[in-house]
């Protein structure tokens, strides 16, 4: 039997890339649907140039430049930049940060049928899909992932704002030993589901209105969870979420710092056939046992995709407060 260590554990957010604490609610809806997440860092960075619109490149803008202001007005997102260009008088002064130093670059935006453009592609955060763990129909609060979203340096991303969109699973890359699988999803950015207000080490949280329906389920306390049979609720194709059988192999202390409280093994033949076990994108899938919501799937063991970790629902709800 192979030894499995934590260095082979990966979080299950698929990268394409707060509401008040809901523990006041004794009952929540375990959702299990995929969702599109867009987390912005409060910065806009030049990722590439559009060669058909050369103004910015000719003016000296470089890949990696962070655009902080246009004509003295602070820029936090691509939409801020678009509005600032639209309001300009034909020329703009960009305040950019390059290698830790601010400088000003003056240029005339390219005029297109869609309005003035710099001719650059921007990076403003992280976009991906995950699975919704719970929804409180009384407050609109929801939680997803069961772990945080990290930035390119591996640190918890400091989110300036976040949005939630509908998403659909379009294909599955099955997991196998040594290679994590993945749900490949498509976001519908033309319709907003809700807003995100917290990116924590134990989940991403936000609010939505009248989005997810289903029967309410009691929230399990830590001491009600046991080893043995359980289920996870996931969407692994273009259809509806469904429950798949798993076994809780081990329960760890509630205060474990890494948020891995439950060791799970997938036993459902249909899920094993479809995905090979737990794959990226299933992060946040509700864990259900004895008719109660007990937690969420968070990580997969790369050496064995049939096995992964979960977080207690109580710990997610604490982080949402």
Secondary structure, 3 states (H helix, E strand, C coil): CCCCCHHHEEECCEECCCCCCHHHCCEEEECCCEEEEEEEEEEEEEEEECCCCCHHHHHCCCCCCEEEEECCEECCCHHHHHHHHHCCCCCEEEEEEECCEEEEEEECCEEECCEEECCEEEEEEEEEEEEEEEECCCCCEEEECCCCCECCCCCECCCCEEEEEEEEEEEEECCECCECCEEEEEEEEEEEEEEEEEEECCEEEEEECCCCCCCCEEECCHHHCCCEEEEEEECCCCCCCEEEEEEEEEECCCCCCCCCCEEEEECCHHHHHHHCCCCECCCCCEEEECCEEEEEEEEEECCEEEEEEEEEHHHHHHHHC
